[in-house]
Amino acid sequence: MAKTDKEAPTQAELPLPFPDLTLDQPLLPARMVNEFCYCPRLAYLEWVQGEWDESSDTVEGRHVHRRVDKPGGKLPPAEDAEPEQHIHARSITLSSNRLGLIARMDLVEGEGNRVTPVDYKRGKRPHIARGAYDPERVQLCVQGLILAEHGYQCEAGILYYAASRERVAVPFDDELLQLTRNTIDGLRFVAAGGQIPPPLDDSPKCPRCSLVGICLPDEINFFRHADLTPRPLAVGIDTAMPLYVQAHHAKVAKSGERLEVYVEDQKVQSVRLIDVSQLVLFGNVYVTTPVLNELMSRGITISWHSFGGWFMGHSVGTGHKNVELRTAQYRASFDATLCLRFAKGLVEAKIRNARTLLRRNWKGPFEPDILLEDLMGDCRHVRRVTDLSSLLGVEGSAAARYFSAFKHLIRQTDPADELGFDFQTRNRRPPTDPVNALLSYAYSLLARSWTVTLSAVGLDPYRGFYHQPRYGRPALALDMMEPFRPLIADSAVLQAINNGEVRPTDFVQAAGSVNLTPDGRKRFIATFERRMAHEITHPLFQYRISYRRLLEVQARLLGRFLLGELPDYPNFTTR
């Protein structure tokens, strides 16, 4: 009698070994397999997009590993190992082309060809059923698979928890082996698919993750379904500030963990490297090779300016690895519909923020109700334009309206001052009065800040959507700074004038142009940096954030928009 379907024998699944890798295919690190098991999005950000950021946990983990990171002992080939030979080898890197895996093992112990990998962890042993969490068990199992591939007998591993000084044995049973293989296959599939996994939804894993400020899980979920309030960004307090050097023929050198500034062979300043977020140079400043090497290795940008403050460029290390993001940026920049939609959002946000600045700082003899209403009319006009040239016209009209009233935001100075703060209209190239000189200089500083920020997150600051590409012009930086001109640059100018931080005597006039003196420039830079460090409450996310940090968040939200995670770029407008 024929067997029924229920009685038919099932065919066992045959494992499909990963084919030997060719030279252009990277090996999967065991740590990335761990990350994928912990959070697929985290693994994608690190492995595919090349993102990384430090946190207290990563720094502490590196400190715990400092001993086992130093190579020591020998791991003989499995076929050459003597039966009674004791093995104790630290910081061993092994790979397998057949498995497509690579791992650096903290410690390998054993006798003969029977070995056990030991993986160091910074925390305490978790009191759970298996003695350890799955990501750590999977990472250890990857090490076991690679050791077995090299001919060793490896049936278990050990997790050593430094905080509690406990060892937890992890047997490589069938369940763990299957979980490990599934995790490896999942990481390969996601990496090859080119689609970033969605962020975790209100997960307790996110706040302590070192990449939370890059991943932005709560912010992305907020724009997707807007039914949660994003948690404050769990990032350490960043006390590092830009170091400005503008003295003629100054020299910047390195001594240990400090940068030292010399003028005419006399040391005038010494700053710890950990306190420097950026080195900003004006004019003919000499930087030693050790300084360049150290700053590039630490990811600290060097900005180069002319003596008059014109931004000439910046130096970084090898640059960001996120080719996927730049590809999406270039593709979007050729989409005329997307460029127009993006530009309209920027211009409307700029007009709204200018309107807010006028309303908050008005010192004129009459109420600006008509002016504010006209600016709202410009916002409505922006939404109706159908091409970039028309948008430029609306923006120009709104800017003329805004700057015609800018003088009513400025504290009046002594009429006897030859170079007083008597602002009439916006002019540049060159600026012909102190207020225009300050505005031009502030915009230069803001453009430099945006250029550095965009480069740091993996975008190309020279390929924009609203400002058209032109040789030497950071078009995307100019795009992104539009909504922030009133909030940062114009506001810094008003603070410097109205608080007396910059005085009419801080300017010089020559050949019809007006420029800041070195001392005046130094004081205005302090005002600008203080504005960048000013904390505000984000109108959407409701947490406190500095303008300097906000630029990075906006740049990363732009990246999420370009990669298709957000339906539109969320412009920042204050109330």
Buried (B, 14 or more C-beta within 10 A) or exposed (E): EEEEEEEEEEEEEEEEEBEEBEEEEEBBBBBBBBBBBBBBBBBBBBBBBBBEBEBEEBEBBEEBBEBBEEEEBEBEEBEEBEEEEEBEBBBBEBBBBEBBBBBBBBBBBBBBBBBBBBBBBBEEBBEEEBBBBBBBBBBBBBBBBBBBBBEBEBEBBBBBBBEEEEEBEBEBEEEBBEBBBEBBEBBBEBBEEEEBBEBBEEEEEBBEBBBBBBBBBBBBBBBBEEEEEBBBBEBEEEEBBBBBBBBEEBBBBBEEEBBBBBBEEEEEBEBEBEEBBBBBBBBEBEBBEEBBEBBBEEBBBBBBBEBBBEBEEBBBBEEBEBEBBBEBBEEBBEEEEBBBEBBBBBBBBBBBBBBBBBBEBBEEEEEBEEBBEBBEBBBEBBEEBEEBEBBBEBBEBBBEBBBBBBBBBBEEBEEEBEBBBBBEEBBEEBBBBBBBBBBBBBBBBBBBBBBBBBBBBBBBBBBBBBBEEEEEBBBBBBBBBBBBBBBBBBBBBBBBBBEEBBBBEBBEBEEEBBBBEEEBBBBBBBBBBEBBBBEEEBEBBEBEBBBBBBBBBBBBBBBBBBBEBBEEBBBBBBE
